[in-house]
Amino acid sequence: MEVEQHWPSAFAQMVDKLRNKSEAELKMLYLKFFSNDLREEWQDITKEADFSNATEEDIITAIQQNRYGKK
């Protein structure tokens, strides 16, 4: 009789590996995984905007509005 082994899913394995990471480590991993998406999003946001005098808060607000709409 063959016993079927149940291995954790890839998602479960990733969650286990990320469980003990610090917030800084998680942010760095996010940047690595999604750098192309973030670059494209930034290009889309800035194609018609002038951020030369913008504060960091202005930039964060623009990104959040682009993702989630205006509140």
C-alpha positions in Angstrom: 0.0 0.0 0.0 1.5 3.3 -1.1 1.2 6.2 1.4 0.6 9.6 -0.2 2.7 12.3 1.3 1.3 15.8 1.6 3.9 18.5 1.2 3.2 22.1 2.1 2.1 24.2 -0.8 4.6 26.7 -2.3 2.6 29.5 -0.7 2.7 27.8 2.7 6.5 27.4 2.4 6.9 31.1 1.5 4.8 32.2 4.4 6.9 30.0 6.8 10.2 31.5 5.4 8.8 35.1 5.7 7.2 34.7 9.1 10.3 35.8 11.1 11.6 38.5 8.8 11.8 42.1 10.1 9.7 44.8 8.5 12.9 46.2 6.9 13.7 42.8 5.4 10.1 42.3 4.1 10.3 45.8 2.5 13.5 44.9 0.7 12.1 41.6 -0.5 9.0 43.4 -1.8 11.2 45.8 -3.7 13.2 43.0 -5.2 10.1 41.0 -6.2 8.1 43.9 -7.6 10.8 46.3 -8.8 9.5 46.2 -12.4 5.9 46.8 -11.4 7.0 49.7 -9.1 9.1 51.2 -11.9 6.2 51.0 -14.4 3.8 52.5 -11.8 6.2 55.4 -11.1 6.6 56.1 -14.9 2.8 56.1 -15.3 2.4 58.5 -12.3 5.1 60.9 -13.4 4.4 61.0 -17.2 2.1 64.0 -16.7 3.3 65.3 -13.4 6.0 67.6 -12.2 7.5 66.4 -8.9 10.5 68.7 -8.9 9.2 70.6 -5.9 7.2 67.7 -4.3 7.8 66.5 -0.8 8.2 62.8 0.0 4.6 63.0 1.5 3.3 64.4 -1.8 4.9 61.5 -3.7 3.5 58.9 -1.3 0.0 60.5 -1.6 0.3 60.4 -5.4 1.2 56.7 -5.4 -1.6 55.8 -3.0 -4.2 57.8 -5.0 -3.0 56.1 -8.2 -3.4 52.6 -6.6 -6.5 53.1 -4.5 -8.2 56.2 -5.9 -8.9 59.5 -4.0 -10.4 59.2 -0.6 
